[in-house]
Amino acid sequence: MHTDLLKELCQTPAIPGREQALIDIMVRELRQTCDQVEIDAIGNVLGYRKGTQPGARKVMIAAHMDEIGFVVSHIDKNGFLRFSPRGGHVPRVLISQRVKIIGRKTLIGVVEGSPAFLKREDQQKTPEIKDLFIDTGLSEKEVNKHVEIGDVIVLDRDFIEQGDICMAKAFDDRVGCYVLLETMKRLKRVPVNVYVVGTAQEEVGVRGAFTASRGIDPDLGIALDVTAAFDVPGVAEHEHVSKLGNGVAIKIADAASISNHGIVKFLQGLARKHRIKHQLEILPFGGTDAMAMQRNGKGAVCTLSIPARYVHSPNEIIHKKDLEATIALLVKFIEASETCKLEF
């Protein structure tokens, strides 16, 4: 697989409500494969490809463009920055991490905790966001030349390939965006009407997918997202959820949606027929854009997940073969989706 596009997607800053840089990439790529591309008022990128069958189903494929991040909320008299979260963060993984503050000029800073966390007896405590600040090493005057309240902050992490794995920030959900874009390039036949959506503001309540699915009203909805791969030391096998290298994860349920049983079986059948490595997934927490499509579309949804270790951390890890399996299965699904029968 060629990872240049995936790397570009991962390293492009786009937090909830500030997705413009990612929107530009999605529009650029989808214009090569779609009959029509639009951007709606919340910032969703909507690509449409007309099906060849008269009166065909509407199939919506959604992957969210936003990553977790922060915005600048305060600059103190010594030049230290406080920040407000956009999305769900684990504060303990932020300590001593480098971040990019994207203002009039991009600055590099390091996240640190209040002096209380420098004491030996307090080092095991879990900090809260309010205990953390960003140090650029610059004075208040220098910081204010380049940064203002509301400027975007993202983790500063390079994209790394190492054998069959890739490591980066923001695989949640740039891998979903990559799958969506690659799938549209590889489709050979499109019997159904395909609506591919790069959704906005998923990390703060699946907002973009609600707006998009209300307008599209899809017959079938497929969300593309990461899922937890807890296949690491100290975790019991029955709690792994998914495993790196075991293929695309077909979601049965998470805390926000229950996949239509007919779609799950249909995807399983396609995977077996075409020898696509796959696994079944039940995630006991979280949710995806499938929740919005289930509630605002006609209700028949499923999620195809890419297993990822250390989700919502600076160093998420995925397996290239899982990514390829997801693309392969989604292509086969779209090409055959007219024959998918729903079951309840």
C-alpha positions as CSV (number, residue, x, y, z in Angstrom):
1,M,0.0,0.0,0.0
2,H,1.1,3.6,-0.7
3,T,1.1,5.5,2.6
4,D,1.8,9.0,1.4
5,L,-1.9,10.0,1.5
6,L,-2.4,8.3,4.9
7,K,0.6,10.2,6.2
8,E,-0.8,13.5,4.9
9,L,-4.2,12.9,6.4
10,C,-2.6,12.0,9.8
11,Q,-0.3,15.0,10.0
12,T,-2.9,17.6,8.9
13,P,-4.3,19.4,11.9
14,A,-8.1,19.3,12.1
15,I,-9.9,19.3,15.5
16,P,-13.7,19.5,15.9
17,G,-15.0,22.8,14.5
18,R,-11.7,23.6,12.8
19,E,-11.5,20.9,10.1
20,Q,-10.8,23.2,7.1
21,A,-7.3,21.8,6.3
22,L,-8.7,18.2,6.2
23,I,-11.8,19.4,4.2
24,D,-9.5,20.7,1.5
25,I,-7.8,17.3,1.2
26,M,-11.1,15.3,1.1
27,V,-12.5,17.6,-1.5
28,R,-9.3,17.3,-3.6
29,E,-9.4,13.5,-3.5
30,L,-13.2,13.0,-3.9
31,R,-13.4,15.2,-7.0
32,Q,-11.4,12.5,-8.8
33,T,-13.9,9.8,-8.1
34,C,-17.4,11.3,-7.4
35,D,-20.0,12.9,-9.7
36,Q,-20.6,15.6,-7.2
37,V,-18.8,17.0,-4.1
38,E,-20.2,19.5,-1.7
39,I,-19.5,21.0,1.7
40,D,-22.4,21.6,4.0
41,A,-22.9,24.3,6.7
42,I,-21.4,22.2,9.5
43,G,-18.3,21.3,7.5
44,N,-19.2,17.8,6.3
45,V,-17.7,16.9,2.9
46,L,-20.4,15.1,0.8
47,G,-19.4,13.1,-2.2
48,Y,-22.0,11.5,-4.4
49,R,-21.7,8.8,-7.1
50,K,-24.8,7.8,-9.0
51,G,-25.7,4.1,-9.1
52,T,-26.3,2.2,-12.4
53,Q,-29.5,0.5,-11.2
54,P,-32.7,2.5,-11.5
55,G,-34.3,3.2,-8.2
56,A,-31.3,1.8,-6.4
57,R,-30.7,2.0,-2.7
58,K,-28.9,5.0,-1.1
59,V,-25.8,3.8,0.8
60,M,-24.0,6.2,3.0
61,I,-20.3,5.6,4.0
62,A,-19.1,7.9,6.8
63,A,-15.7,8.6,8.3
64,H,-15.0,11.5,10.6
65,M,-12.4,14.1,9.7
66,D,-11.7,15.5,13.2
67,E,-9.1,14.5,15.7
68,I,-9.0,15.2,19.4
69,G,-7.2,18.4,20.3
70,F,-7.4,21.6,22.1
71,V,-7.9,25.3,21.7
72,V,-5.9,28.1,23.6
73,S,-8.1,29.4,26.5
74,H,-5.6,31.6,28.3
75,I,-2.1,33.1,28.1
76,D,-0.7,34.2,31.4
77,K,1.8,37.0,32.2
78,N,4.7,34.6,31.9
79,G,3.7,33.3,28.5
80,F,2.3,29.9,29.7
81,L,-0.8,28.7,27.9
82,R,-3.9,27.0,29.3
83,F,-6.1,25.1,27.0
84,S,-9.6,23.8,26.5
85,P,-10.2,20.2,25.2
86,R,-12.0,19.3,22.0
87,G,-12.8,15.6,22.4
88,G,-12.0,13.0,25.0
89,H,-8.5,13.1,26.4
90,V,-6.5,11.0,28.9
91,P,-4.6,13.6,30.8
92,R,-1.9,11.3,32.0
93,V,-0.6,10.6,28.5
94,L,-0.2,14.3,27.8
95,I,2.5,15.0,30.3
96,S,5.8,16.0,28.6
97,Q,4.3,15.7,25.1
98,R,5.1,18.2,22.4
99,V,2.2,20.0,20.8
100,K,1.8,22.5,17.9
101,I,0.0,25.7,18.6
102,I,-1.4,26.9,15.2
103,G,-1.7,30.6,15.3
104,R,-0.4,33.4,13.0
105,K,2.8,31.4,13.3
106,T,3.0,27.8,14.4
107,L,4.7,27.4,17.8
108,I,6.0,24.2,19.4
109,G,5.2,23.7,23.1
110,V,5.5,21.0,25.8
111,V,2.6,20.0,28.1
112,E,3.5,20.0,31.7
113,G,1.8,19.8,35.1
114,S,1.6,22.1,38.1
115,P,4.5,21.9,40.6
116,A,2.4,19.5,42.7
117,F,3.1,16.7,40.2
118,L,6.8,17.2,40.5
119,K,6.7,16.0,44.1
120,R,7.7,12.4,44.5
121,E,4.6,11.6,46.6
122,D,2.3,13.0,44.0
123,Q,3.8,11.5,40.9
124,Q,1.4,8.6,40.8
125,K,-1.6,10.9,40.9
126,T,-3.7,11.3,37.8
127,P,-3.7,14.9,36.7
128,E,-6.7,16.7,35.2
129,I,-6.7,19.1,32.2
130,K,-7.0,22.0,34.6
131,D,-3.7,21.0,36.2
132,L,-1.8,21.2,32.9
133,F,-0.2,24.0,30.9
134,I,1.8,24.5,27.8
135,D,5.3,25.9,27.9
136,T,6.8,27.3,24.6
137,G,9.8,28.9,26.4
138,L,8.7,32.3,25.1
139,S,7.6,35.4,27.0
140,E,4.1,36.6,27.1
141,K,5.0,39.4,24.6
142,E,6.5,36.9,22.2
143,V,3.6,34.4,22.5
144,N,1.0,37.1,21.9
145,K,2.7,38.1,18.7
146,H,1.7,34.7,17.2
147,V,-1.1,33.2,19.3
148,E,-4.6,34.3,20.5
149,I,-7.5,32.7,22.4
150,G,-9.2,30.0,20.3
151,D,-6.1,29.0,18.3
152,V,-5.9,25.2,17.5
153,I,-3.5,22.9,19.4
154,V,-2.7,19.4,18.2
155,L,-0.2,16.8,19.2
156,D,3.2,17.0,17.5
157,R,3.9,13.5,16.3
158,D,5.4,12.2,13.0
159,F,4.0,9.3,11.0
160,I,6.2,6.2,11.3
161,E,6.2,3.0,9.3
162,Q,7.9,0.0,10.9
163,G,7.4,-3.3,9.1
164,D,3.7,-4.0,8.8
165,I,2.6,-1.4,11.4
166,C,2.2,2.3,11.2
167,M,2.3,4.6,14.2
168,A,0.9,8.2,14.4
169,K,-1.4,10.5,16.1
170,A,-5.0,10.9,14.7
171,F,-5.4,7.4,13.2
172,D,-8.8,8.0,14.8
173,D,-10.2,8.6,12.3
174,R,-7.8,9.5,9.5
175,V,-7.6,5.7,8.7
176,G,-11.4,5.8,8.1
177,C,-11.0,8.8,5.8
178,Y,-8.2,6.9,3.9
179,V,-10.4,3.8,3.6
180,L,-13.2,5.9,2.2
181,L,-11.0,7.7,-0.4
182,E,-9.2,4.5,-1.5
183,T,-12.5,2.6,-1.8
184,M,-13.9,5.2,-4.2
185,K,-10.7,4.8,-6.3
186,R,-11.0,1.0,-6.5
187,L,-14.7,0.6,-7.2
188,K,-15.3,-1.2,-10.5
189,R,-19.1,-1.2,-10.5
190,V,-21.5,1.0,-8.5
191,P,-25.1,-0.4,-8.7
192,V,-26.2,1.7,-5.7
193,N,-26.3,5.4,-5.1
194,V,-23.2,6.0,-3.0
195,Y,-22.9,8.9,-0.6
196,V,-19.4,9.2,1.0
197,V,-19.2,11.6,3.8
198,G,-16.2,13.1,5.6
199,T,-18.0,14.0,8.8
200,A,-17.3,17.0,11.1
201,Q,-17.3,17.2,14.9
202,E,-17.6,13.4,15.6
203,E,-15.3,13.7,18.6
204,V,-17.7,16.1,20.4
205,G,-21.0,14.2,19.9
206,V,-21.2,12.8,16.3
207,R,-22.6,16.1,15.2
208,G,-21.7,16.2,11.5
209,A,-23.1,12.7,10.9
210,F,-26.4,13.7,12.3
211,T,-26.7,16.6,9.9
212,A,-25.5,14.6,6.9
213,S,-27.7,11.6,7.5
214,R,-30.8,13.7,8.0
215,G,-30.3,15.1,4.5
216,I,-29.3,11.9,2.8
217,D,-31.8,9.5,4.6
218,P,-29.7,6.4,3.7
219,D,-31.2,3.0,3.2
220,L,-27.9,1.5,4.5
221,G,-25.2,3.1,6.5
222,I,-21.6,2.1,7.0
223,A,-19.4,3.9,9.5
224,L,-15.6,3.7,9.2
225,D,-13.6,4.1,12.4
226,V,-11.0,2.6,14.6
227,T,-11.7,0.2,17.4
228,A,-9.8,-0.8,20.5
229,A,-7.1,-3.4,20.2
230,F,-6.3,-4.4,23.7
231,D,-4.1,-7.3,22.7
232,V,-1.3,-6.2,25.0
233,P,0.3,-7.6,28.2
234,G,-1.9,-7.5,31.2
235,V,-5.2,-7.7,29.4
236,A,-7.2,-10.9,29.5
237,E,-7.8,-12.5,26.1
238,H,-11.6,-12.1,26.4
239,E,-11.2,-8.4,26.9
240,H,-9.0,-7.7,23.7
241,V,-12.0,-6.5,21.7
242,S,-9.9,-6.8,18.5
243,K,-6.3,-7.8,17.6
244,L,-3.8,-6.1,15.4
245,G,-3.2,-8.1,12.2
246,N,-6.4,-10.2,12.4
247,G,-8.2,-8.2,9.7
248,V,-11.0,-5.8,9.4
249,A,-13.4,-5.8,12.5
250,I,-17.1,-6.1,11.7
251,K,-18.9,-4.5,14.5
252,I,-21.8,-6.3,16.2
253,A,-22.4,-3.5,18.7
254,D,-20.9,-0.7,20.8
255,A,-22.4,1.6,23.4
256,A,-24.1,3.8,20.8
257,S,-25.4,1.5,18.1
258,I,-26.4,-2.1,17.3
259,S,-25.5,-3.2,13.8
260,N,-28.2,-4.8,11.7
261,H,-27.7,-8.5,11.9
262,G,-28.4,-8.9,8.2
263,I,-25.6,-6.5,7.3
264,V,-23.2,-8.2,9.7
265,K,-23.9,-11.6,8.1
266,F,-23.7,-10.2,4.6
267,L,-20.3,-8.7,5.4
268,Q,-19.1,-12.0,6.9
269,G,-20.2,-13.8,3.8
270,L,-18.4,-11.5,1.5
271,A,-15.2,-11.7,3.6
272,R,-15.3,-15.5,3.5
273,K,-16.1,-15.6,-0.3
274,H,-13.3,-13.3,-1.2
275,R,-10.9,-14.5,1.5
276,I,-10.6,-11.2,3.3
277,K,-9.3,-11.6,6.8
278,H,-11.8,-10.4,9.3
279,Q,-12.9,-10.5,13.0
280,L,-16.1,-9.8,14.8
281,E,-16.1,-6.9,17.3
282,I,-18.2,-6.0,20.4
283,L,-17.0,-2.8,21.9
284,P,-18.4,-2.2,25.5
285,F,-18.1,1.6,25.3
286,G,-17.9,4.4,22.7
287,G,-19.6,4.9,19.4
288,T,-19.2,5.9,15.8
289,D,-21.1,7.8,13.1
290,A,-23.3,4.7,12.8
291,M,-25.2,6.0,15.8
292,A,-26.3,9.1,13.8
293,M,-27.1,7.2,10.7
294,Q,-29.2,4.7,12.7
295,R,-31.2,7.5,14.3
296,N,-31.5,9.9,11.3
297,G,-31.4,7.5,8.4
298,K,-33.7,4.5,7.9
299,G,-31.9,2.7,10.7
300,A,-29.9,-0.1,9.0
301,V,-26.2,0.4,9.9
302,C,-23.0,-1.3,10.6
303,T,-19.4,-0.2,11.4
304,L,-16.2,-1.5,9.8
305,S,-13.4,-0.9,12.2
306,I,-9.7,-0.8,11.9
307,P,-8.1,-2.2,15.1
308,A,-5.8,0.3,16.8
309,R,-3.8,0.2,20.0
310,Y,-3.6,3.2,22.3
311,V,-6.5,5.1,20.8
312,H,-6.7,8.8,21.9
313,S,-3.0,8.8,22.7
314,P,-0.1,10.5,20.9
315,N,1.0,7.1,19.5
316,E,-1.8,5.1,18.0
317,I,-0.7,1.9,16.2
318,I,-2.4,0.1,13.3
319,H,-1.5,-2.8,11.0
320,K,-1.3,-2.3,7.3
321,K,-3.0,-5.6,6.5
322,D,-6.0,-4.7,8.6
323,L,-6.3,-1.4,6.7
324,E,-6.1,-3.2,3.3
325,A,-8.7,-5.8,4.5
326,T,-11.1,-3.0,5.4
327,I,-10.8,-1.4,1.9
328,A,-11.2,-4.7,0.2
329,L,-14.3,-5.6,2.2
330,L,-15.9,-2.2,1.7
331,V,-15.4,-2.3,-2.1
332,K,-17.0,-5.8,-2.2
333,F,-19.9,-4.5,0.0
334,I,-20.7,-1.5,-2.2
335,E,-20.5,-3.6,-5.4
336,A,-23.0,-6.1,-4.0
337,S,-25.0,-4.1,-1.5
338,E,-28.2,-4.2,-3.6
339,T,-28.5,-7.9,-2.6
340,C,-28.0,-7.3,1.2
341,K,-31.0,-8.4,3.1
342,L,-31.8,-6.9,6.5
343,E,-32.5,-9.1,9.5
344,F,-33.8,-8.2,12.9
